[in-house]
Amino acid sequence: MQAVALSAIDEYIARRTHKAKVAVALQRVVREEAGVLRRLKDA
């Protein structure tokens, strides 16, 4: 039973870590795209 609980906790942590990495990557993409759009607007 303890192994099942630990496995579930590990999976939860892995999902949270993945979500955090995806959020960081998405923020980076949005920031870069915003920069491109600003440059196009100013061109």
C-alpha positions as CSV (number, residue, x, y, z in Angstrom):
1,M,0.0,0.0,0.0
2,Q,2.8,2.4,0.8
3,A,4.5,1.7,-2.5
4,V,1.2,2.6,-4.3
5,A,1.0,5.9,-2.4
6,L,4.6,6.7,-3.1
7,S,4.2,5.9,-6.8
8,A,1.1,8.2,-6.9
9,I,3.0,11.0,-5.2
10,D,5.9,10.6,-7.7
11,E,3.5,10.8,-10.6
12,Y,1.9,13.9,-9.1
13,I,5.2,15.6,-8.7
14,A,6.2,14.6,-12.2
15,R,3.0,16.1,-13.6
16,R,3.4,19.3,-11.6
17,T,7.0,19.6,-12.8
18,H,6.0,19.0,-16.4
19,K,3.2,21.6,-16.1
20,A,5.7,24.1,-14.7
21,K,8.1,23.5,-17.5
22,V,5.4,23.9,-20.1
23,A,4.3,27.1,-18.5
24,V,7.8,28.5,-18.6
25,A,8.2,27.5,-22.2
26,L,4.8,29.1,-23.1
27,Q,5.7,32.3,-21.4
28,R,9.0,32.4,-23.4
29,V,7.2,31.8,-26.7
30,V,4.6,34.5,-25.9
31,R,7.4,37.0,-25.0
32,E,9.3,36.3,-28.2
33,E,6.2,36.5,-30.3
34,A,5.3,39.8,-28.7
35,G,8.7,41.1,-29.6
36,V,8.3,40.0,-33.2
37,L,4.9,41.7,-33.4
38,R,6.3,45.0,-31.9
39,R,9.1,45.0,-34.5
40,L,6.6,44.4,-37.3
41,K,4.4,47.2,-36.0
42,D,7.3,49.6,-35.9
43,A,8.6,48.6,-39.4
